[in-house]
Amino acid sequence: MTKPQIWVAAVLVLFLLLFLLEENTNRSDEQKKPAPNMSTQMQQSSQSKTAEQLVSSLGCTGCHGADLAGTKMAPNLHKVKEFWSRDKLINYLRNPSSFMASDRFKNYKAQYPSVMMPSFSNIDVKELGKIADYLLEMKK
């Protein structure tokens, strides 16, 4: 055999070894139970949470205050019943930017200029329903 033929044979043997190693690795990975992804974990953990826990874990208290009575960053949530039905509130939580054209939100934008309400479209609608029910039933 010539030197180029030896090199080609060596590369082919190396390629074959890597291919077999990769196949063996794929088989062992298939046998393992796949780990749930982050959104599945979030949904599973949020399904057992109360509305108060959801409000806290989603960061609502960071802007609206620990008692949701409002801060310099965001308005009071104790009066949402005056402005929202359950379905509209859920839709708002899923996509707040679609409501920004109304006069009320233009006033909010002027009052809280550097803050933007986040969208919770990645949260299960059932969980948003829990939050909406909680906010609509709050008294103060």
PyRosetta script that sets phi, psi and omega in degrees:
from pyrosetta import init, pose_from_sequence

init()
pose = pose_from_sequence("MTKPQIWVAAVLVLFLLLFLLEENTNRSDEQKKPAPNMSTQMQQSSQSKTAEQLVSSLGCTGCHGADLAGTKMAPNLHKVKEFWSRDKLINYLRNPSSFMASDRFKNYKAQYPSVMMPSFSNIDVKELGKIADYLLEMKK")
pose.set_psi(1, 145.1)
pose.set_omega(1, 177.9)
pose.set_phi(2, -88.0)
pose.set_psi(2, 164.9)
pose.set_omega(2, -179.3)
pose.set_phi(3, -59.5)
pose.set_psi(3, -44.0)
pose.set_omega(3, 178.1)
pose.set_phi(4, -60.9)
pose.set_psi(4, -36.6)
pose.set_omega(4, 179.2)
pose.set_phi(5, -67.1)
pose.set_psi(5, -36.3)
pose.set_omega(5, 178.1)
pose.set_phi(6, -65.0)
pose.set_psi(6, -43.0)
pose.set_omega(6, 178.9)
pose.set_phi(7, -63.5)
pose.set_psi(7, -43.4)
pose.set_omega(7, 179.0)
pose.set_phi(8, -62.6)
pose.set_psi(8, -43.0)
pose.set_omega(8, 179.5)
pose.set_phi(9, -63.7)
pose.set_psi(9, -41.1)
pose.set_omega(9, 179.8)
pose.set_phi(10, -64.3)
pose.set_psi(10, -42.2)
pose.set_omega(10, 178.8)
pose.set_phi(11, -65.3)
pose.set_psi(11, -41.2)
pose.set_omega(11, 178.7)
pose.set_phi(12, -64.4)
pose.set_psi(12, -41.6)
pose.set_omega(12, 178.0)
pose.set_phi(13, -63.8)
pose.set_psi(13, -44.6)
pose.set_omega(13, 178.0)
pose.set_phi(14, -60.3)
pose.set_psi(14, -44.4)
pose.set_omega(14, 177.8)
pose.set_phi(15, -59.8)
pose.set_psi(15, -43.8)
pose.set_omega(15, -179.4)
pose.set_phi(16, -63.7)
pose.set_psi(16, -42.9)
pose.set_omega(16, 178.5)
pose.set_phi(17, -62.5)
pose.set_psi(17, -44.1)
pose.set_omega(17, 178.8)
pose.set_phi(18, -64.5)
pose.set_psi(18, -38.7)
pose.set_omega(18, 178.8)
pose.set_phi(19, -63.3)
pose.set_psi(19, -45.6)
pose.set_omega(19, 179.2)
pose.set_phi(20, -65.0)
pose.set_psi(20, -38.9)
pose.set_omega(20, 177.7)
pose.set_phi(21, -63.3)
pose.set_psi(21, -42.7)
pose.set_omega(21, 178.9)
pose.set_phi(22, -64.8)
pose.set_psi(22, -41.5)
pose.set_omega(22, 178.0)
pose.set_phi(23, -62.7)
pose.set_psi(23, -42.6)
pose.set_omega(23, 179.9)
pose.set_phi(24, -64.9)
pose.set_psi(24, -39.7)
pose.set_omega(24, 178.5)
pose.set_phi(25, -65.0)
pose.set_psi(25, -41.6)
pose.set_omega(25, 179.0)
pose.set_phi(26, -63.0)
pose.set_psi(26, -39.2)
pose.set_omega(26, 179.7)
pose.set_phi(27, -64.9)
pose.set_psi(27, -42.7)
pose.set_omega(27, -179.3)
pose.set_phi(28, -68.7)
pose.set_psi(28, -32.7)
pose.set_omega(28, 176.9)
pose.set_phi(29, -67.6)
pose.set_psi(29, -36.1)
pose.set_omega(29, -179.6)
pose.set_phi(30, -69.2)
pose.set_psi(30, -29.1)
pose.set_omega(30, -179.1)
pose.set_phi(31, -74.6)
pose.set_psi(31, -26.2)
pose.set_omega(31, 178.5)
pose.set_phi(32, -74.5)
pose.set_psi(32, 147.6)
pose.set_omega(32, 175.7)
pose.set_phi(33, -73.7)
pose.set_psi(33, 127.7)
pose.set_omega(33, -179.2)
pose.set_phi(34, -66.7)
pose.set_psi(34, 139.8)
pose.set_omega(34, 177.6)
pose.set_phi(35, -74.0)
pose.set_psi(35, 140.5)
pose.set_omega(35, 178.0)
pose.set_phi(36, -66.0)
pose.set_psi(36, 146.8)
pose.set_omega(36, 179.3)
pose.set_phi(37, -78.2)
pose.set_psi(37, 170.9)
pose.set_omega(37, -172.9)
pose.set_phi(38, -61.3)
pose.set_psi(38, -40.0)
pose.set_omega(38, -178.0)
pose.set_phi(39, -68.6)
pose.set_psi(39, -34.4)
pose.set_omega(39, 176.7)
pose.set_phi(40, -65.3)
pose.set_psi(40, -42.7)
pose.set_omega(40, 178.0)
pose.set_phi(41, -62.9)
pose.set_psi(41, -42.1)
pose.set_omega(41, 179.0)
pose.set_phi(42, -61.4)
pose.set_psi(42, -43.8)
pose.set_omega(42, -178.5)
pose.set_phi(43, -66.2)
pose.set_psi(43, -42.1)
pose.set_omega(43, -179.7)
pose.set_phi(44, -65.1)
pose.set_psi(44, -44.1)
pose.set_omega(44, -178.2)
pose.set_phi(45, -71.1)
pose.set_psi(45, -32.5)
pose.set_omega(45, -178.3)
pose.set_phi(46, -76.8)
pose.set_psi(46, -22.3)
pose.set_omega(46, -179.5)
pose.set_phi(47, -66.9)
pose.set_psi(47, -27.3)
pose.set_omega(47, -179.7)
pose.set_phi(48, -93.3)
pose.set_psi(48, -4.4)
pose.set_omega(48, -177.7)
pose.set_phi(49, -82.1)
pose.set_psi(49, 149.6)
pose.set_omega(49, 173.7)
pose.set_phi(50, -79.2)
pose.set_psi(50, 168.9)
pose.set_omega(50, 178.9)
pose.set_phi(51, -62.0)
pose.set_psi(51, -40.0)
pose.set_omega(51, 179.3)
pose.set_phi(52, -62.5)
pose.set_psi(52, -40.8)
pose.set_omega(52, 178.5)
pose.set_phi(53, -66.8)
pose.set_psi(53, -39.0)
pose.set_omega(53, 178.0)
pose.set_phi(54, -63.7)
pose.set_psi(54, -45.0)
pose.set_omega(54, 179.9)
pose.set_phi(55, -58.8)
pose.set_psi(55, -42.3)
pose.set_omega(55, 179.7)
pose.set_phi(56, -70.1)
pose.set_psi(56, -45.5)
pose.set_omega(56, -176.0)
pose.set_phi(57, -69.6)
pose.set_psi(57, -26.4)
pose.set_omega(57, 178.7)
pose.set_phi(58, -84.0)
pose.set_psi(58, -4.2)
pose.set_omega(58, 175.1)
pose.set_phi(59, 88.3)
pose.set_psi(59, 12.3)
pose.set_omega(59, -179.0)
pose.set_phi(60, -60.8)
pose.set_psi(60, -38.2)
pose.set_omega(60, -177.7)
pose.set_phi(61, -69.4)
pose.set_psi(61, -20.4)
pose.set_omega(61, 178.2)
pose.set_phi(62, -64.2)
pose.set_psi(62, -35.5)
pose.set_omega(62, -179.7)
pose.set_phi(63, -102.4)
pose.set_psi(63, -43.3)
pose.set_omega(63, -174.2)
pose.set_phi(64, -85.7)
pose.set_psi(64, -7.1)
pose.set_omega(64, 179.5)
pose.set_phi(65, 96.5)
pose.set_psi(65, 156.9)
pose.set_omega(65, -177.1)
pose.set_phi(66, -59.3)
pose.set_psi(66, -34.6)
pose.set_omega(66, 179.7)
pose.set_phi(67, -99.7)
pose.set_psi(67, 6.7)
pose.set_omega(67, 180.0)
pose.set_phi(68, 61.3)
pose.set_psi(68, 22.9)
pose.set_omega(68, -179.9)
pose.set_phi(69, -87.2)
pose.set_psi(69, 5.1)
pose.set_omega(69, 177.7)
pose.set_phi(70, 95.7)
pose.set_psi(70, 155.1)
pose.set_omega(70, 178.0)
pose.set_phi(71, -142.9)
pose.set_psi(71, -169.8)
pose.set_omega(71, 175.1)
pose.set_phi(72, -71.7)
pose.set_psi(72, -12.7)
pose.set_omega(72, -178.2)
pose.set_phi(73, -96.2)
pose.set_psi(73, -27.1)
pose.set_omega(73, -173.7)
pose.set_phi(74, -155.7)
pose.set_psi(74, 156.0)
pose.set_omega(74, -175.4)
pose.set_phi(75, -75.3)
pose.set_psi(75, 168.4)
pose.set_omega(75, 175.9)
pose.set_phi(76, -66.7)
pose.set_psi(76, 134.7)
pose.set_omega(76, 178.9)
pose.set_phi(77, -102.4)
pose.set_psi(77, 5.1)
pose.set_omega(77, -178.8)
pose.set_phi(78, -74.4)
pose.set_psi(78, -13.9)
pose.set_omega(78, -177.4)
pose.set_phi(79, -112.6)
pose.set_psi(79, 21.2)
pose.set_omega(79, -177.1)
pose.set_phi(80, -63.7)
pose.set_psi(80, -25.7)
pose.set_omega(80, -179.5)
pose.set_phi(81, -62.1)
pose.set_psi(81, -26.7)
pose.set_omega(81, 179.3)
pose.set_phi(82, -68.5)
pose.set_psi(82, -26.9)
pose.set_omega(82, -171.9)
pose.set_phi(83, -114.9)
pose.set_psi(83, -17.2)
pose.set_omega(83, -169.5)
pose.set_phi(84, -128.2)
pose.set_psi(84, 145.5)
pose.set_omega(84, 164.0)
pose.set_phi(85, -95.4)
pose.set_psi(85, 169.3)
pose.set_omega(85, -178.9)
pose.set_phi(86, -59.8)
pose.set_psi(86, -49.6)
pose.set_omega(86, -177.5)
pose.set_phi(87, -63.4)
pose.set_psi(87, -42.8)
pose.set_omega(87, 179.8)
pose.set_phi(88, -65.7)
pose.set_psi(88, -37.3)
pose.set_omega(88, 179.2)
pose.set_phi(89, -66.3)
pose.set_psi(89, -41.5)
pose.set_omega(89, 176.7)
pose.set_phi(90, -62.1)
pose.set_psi(90, -44.5)
pose.set_omega(90, 178.3)
pose.set_phi(91, -62.6)
pose.set_psi(91, -38.2)
pose.set_omega(91, 177.2)
pose.set_phi(92, -63.1)
pose.set_psi(92, -45.7)
pose.set_omega(92, -179.7)
pose.set_phi(93, -62.6)
pose.set_psi(93, -33.4)
pose.set_omega(93, 179.6)
pose.set_phi(94, -73.8)
pose.set_psi(94, -33.6)
pose.set_omega(94, -176.7)
pose.set_phi(95, -151.1)
pose.set_psi(95, 76.8)
pose.set_omega(95, -176.8)
pose.set_phi(96, -61.8)
pose.set_psi(96, -31.6)
pose.set_omega(96, -176.6)
pose.set_phi(97, -64.4)
pose.set_psi(97, -22.5)
pose.set_omega(97, 179.4)
pose.set_phi(98, -73.7)
pose.set_psi(98, -10.4)
pose.set_omega(98, -180.0)
pose.set_phi(99, -102.8)
pose.set_psi(99, -0.4)
pose.set_omega(99, -171.7)
pose.set_phi(100, -71.1)
pose.set_psi(100, -10.7)
pose.set_omega(100, -179.0)
pose.set_phi(101, -79.6)
pose.set_psi(101, -15.5)
pose.set_omega(101, -177.4)
pose.set_phi(102, -73.1)
pose.set_psi(102, 155.5)
pose.set_omega(102, -178.5)
pose.set_phi(103, -60.8)
pose.set_psi(103, -39.1)
pose.set_omega(103, -179.3)
pose.set_phi(104, -59.4)
pose.set_psi(104, -41.9)
pose.set_omega(104, -178.9)
pose.set_phi(105, -77.6)
pose.set_psi(105, -26.0)
pose.set_omega(105, 172.7)
pose.set_phi(106, -65.4)
pose.set_psi(106, -38.6)
pose.set_omega(106, 176.2)
pose.set_phi(107, -65.3)
pose.set_psi(107, -42.5)
pose.set_omega(107, 177.3)
pose.set_phi(108, -61.0)
pose.set_psi(108, -40.9)
pose.set_omega(108, -179.3)
pose.set_phi(109, -64.6)
pose.set_psi(109, -36.5)
pose.set_omega(109, 176.9)
pose.set_phi(110, -70.3)
pose.set_psi(110, -37.0)
pose.set_omega(110, -178.7)
pose.set_phi(111, -75.2)
pose.set_psi(111, -34.3)
pose.set_omega(111, -179.2)
pose.set_phi(112, -124.8)
pose.set_psi(112, 70.5)
pose.set_omega(112, -169.2)
pose.set_phi(113, -67.3)
pose.set_psi(113, -30.7)
pose.set_omega(113, -174.3)
pose.set_phi(114, -98.0)
pose.set_psi(114, 9.2)
pose.set_omega(114, -175.8)
pose.set_phi(115, -118.5)
pose.set_psi(115, 139.0)
pose.set_omega(115, 177.9)
pose.set_phi(116, -124.5)
pose.set_psi(116, 128.6)
pose.set_omega(116, 177.1)
pose.set_phi(117, -66.3)
pose.set_psi(117, 126.5)
pose.set_omega(117, -179.9)
pose.set_phi(118, -75.0)
pose.set_psi(118, 156.3)
pose.set_omega(118, 175.7)
pose.set_phi(119, -87.7)
pose.set_psi(119, 138.4)
pose.set_omega(119, 177.4)
pose.set_phi(120, -113.4)
pose.set_psi(120, 38.9)
pose.set_omega(120, -178.9)
pose.set_phi(121, -67.9)
pose.set_psi(121, -17.2)
pose.set_omega(121, 179.4)
pose.set_phi(122, -86.1)
pose.set_psi(122, -4.3)
pose.set_omega(122, -179.9)
pose.set_phi(123, -93.8)
pose.set_psi(123, 140.5)
pose.set_omega(123, 179.8)
pose.set_phi(124, -57.0)
pose.set_psi(124, 138.9)
pose.set_omega(124, -178.3)
pose.set_phi(125, -60.2)
pose.set_psi(125, -33.0)
pose.set_omega(125, 177.8)
pose.set_phi(126, -63.0)
pose.set_psi(126, -39.6)
pose.set_omega(126, 178.3)
pose.set_phi(127, -68.2)
pose.set_psi(127, -40.1)
pose.set_omega(127, 176.6)
pose.set_phi(128, -64.4)
pose.set_psi(128, -33.8)
pose.set_omega(128, 175.5)
pose.set_phi(129, -63.0)
pose.set_psi(129, -40.1)
pose.set_omega(129, 176.4)
pose.set_phi(130, -60.6)
pose.set_psi(130, -44.0)
pose.set_omega(130, -179.7)
pose.set_phi(131, -65.6)
pose.set_psi(131, -43.6)
pose.set_omega(131, 179.7)
pose.set_phi(132, -61.4)
pose.set_psi(132, -45.5)
pose.set_omega(132, 178.7)
pose.set_phi(133, -59.8)
pose.set_psi(133, -43.3)
pose.set_omega(133, 179.7)
pose.set_phi(134, -61.3)
pose.set_psi(134, -47.5)
pose.set_omega(134, -178.7)
pose.set_phi(135, -66.7)
pose.set_psi(135, -38.0)
pose.set_omega(135, -179.3)
pose.set_phi(136, -71.9)
pose.set_psi(136, -23.6)
pose.set_omega(136, -179.5)
pose.set_phi(137, -94.1)
pose.set_psi(137, -5.8)
pose.set_omega(137, -178.5)
pose.set_phi(138, -64.5)
pose.set_psi(138, 143.5)
pose.set_omega(138, 178.0)
pose.set_phi(139, -122.0)
pose.set_psi(139, 140.3)
pose.set_omega(139, 173.1)
pose.set_phi(140, 172.1)
pose.dump_pdb("model.pdb")
